């Protein structure tokens, strides 16, 4: 009888296959977790920025600020390292022009639009457009904050 030490080729191959399978399952799950965390952070940021806009309105007794630069403090970047998008609507005539719209082409806000263009960094047309579905939006004048595809 012969004593062998170490692993044979078959054992090493089985170990590599098991490791590859575990990696194939773990990486997509981790990516999904990271994306959900980024969406949650964007929702929180948009809520905080909306509160700052409301404080600005109350303190200055005016319409929403013309830009986010008029708010006190630093406005954070979105979780994908891009600036949040902001458009004042009230001073511009309420829902005309290139403001965000739902699938029926109705404006989603009457005071201001505040959103992140999401993972792809692109946004166009109504919220049901392919490029806009991953956007994180504020809609119904703040009654909804979440993913455009969920609105």
N, C-alpha and C positions, 0 to 999 in steps of 0.2 A: 504494500500500500504506500502510496506516495503522498506526502504532505505538501499542500500548496499554500502559498502565502499571497495575499493581495486579491484583487478582483480580476476576474476574467473579462474577456471582451464582451460577452453577452450581458453580464451584470452592468458593465459601464454603459452599454447601449440602452438597456432598460432604464437606467437612472437618467440618462440624457433625455429619453422620450418622456418620462414622467415630469422632469423639470420643464421641458418645452410645453407640455400640456398645461401645467400650472401657470406658466408665464402667459400663455395664450388666453387663459381665463382671467388672470389677475390684471393685466394691463388695460383691457377695455373697462373692467369694473372700476379701476382707479381713475381712468379718464372720465368716466361718467360722474364719479364722485367730485372730481375737480370742477367739472362744468356746472354741476348743481351748486357747488359752493360759490362759484363766480356769479351765477345768476342770483343767489341769495344776497351776496354782497352788493350787487348792482341795485337790487330792490331796496336794500337798506340805505345805500347812498342816495338814491333818488328820493326816498322818503325824507332823509335828512336835508337834502337840498331844497325840497319843497317846503319844509318847515322854515328854513332860512329865508326863502322867498316870501312866505306869509309874514314872518317877523319884519322883513323889509317893508312890505306893504303897510302893515299896521304902524310902524314907527314913522314912516315918511308920508302916510296918508295919500299914497299915489297908486298908480297901476303897478303891475309887476315890473321889476327892473328891466331895462332894455337888454342887458346881457348879464351873464353870471359873474362877470368881472366886477359888477357894481355891488355884489354881496360882500359883507365883511368876511375876512378870513380867506383861506385857500380852499377852492373847490377841488375835490379829489379827481383824479383820473378814474375812468371806469376800470373794471377788473382786467380788461384786455389792453390796458395802457393807452387808451384813447380818451379825448375829452368828451364829457357828456354834451349832448346836443340840446340847445335851448332856443325856443322861438317865442317871442311875446306875441300874443294874438289880440288881446283886448285893445291895445293901442292901434292895431293895424286893421281893425274892421271886423273881427270876430268870425273866423272860419273860412275866409276866402283865400285864394292863392294856393301856395304849396304847403299848407299845414297838413299834419298827419290825419289820415282818414281811415275809417274802417272798411270792411269789404263792400259795403253799400255806398261808399264814397261820402259818408257823413263825417264831419270833423269829430275827432275823439275828445277834444277839449274846446272850451270857449275862452279860457283865460291865457294859458300858455302851454306849449309842448315842451316836455322834458323827457329825454330818452337816451339810451345807450344803443349804439348800432350793433351790439352783440358780438359773438365770436367771429363772424366773417368780416366785420367792420364795414359792411355795406348795407344800405337801406334805400328803398325806392318805392314809390307808389303807395297804394293802400297797405294796411297791415297784413293782408292775406297774400301779398306778393311774395314770391320765393325768397327774395333778398331781405325782406322785412320780418320774416317769421321768427328769427332768432333775436330780434330786438327786444330790449327791456323797456317798456313804455309806462308812462303815467297817462291814464285815460279817465274819462268822466270827471274831469276837474279834480282828480286826486282820489276818487272812490275806488279806482283800480290801479294797482301798480304790479306789473308782472310781465311775463313773456307775451309778445304780440300774438303768437299762435294760440294762447289761452284766452285772449280777449274776444 
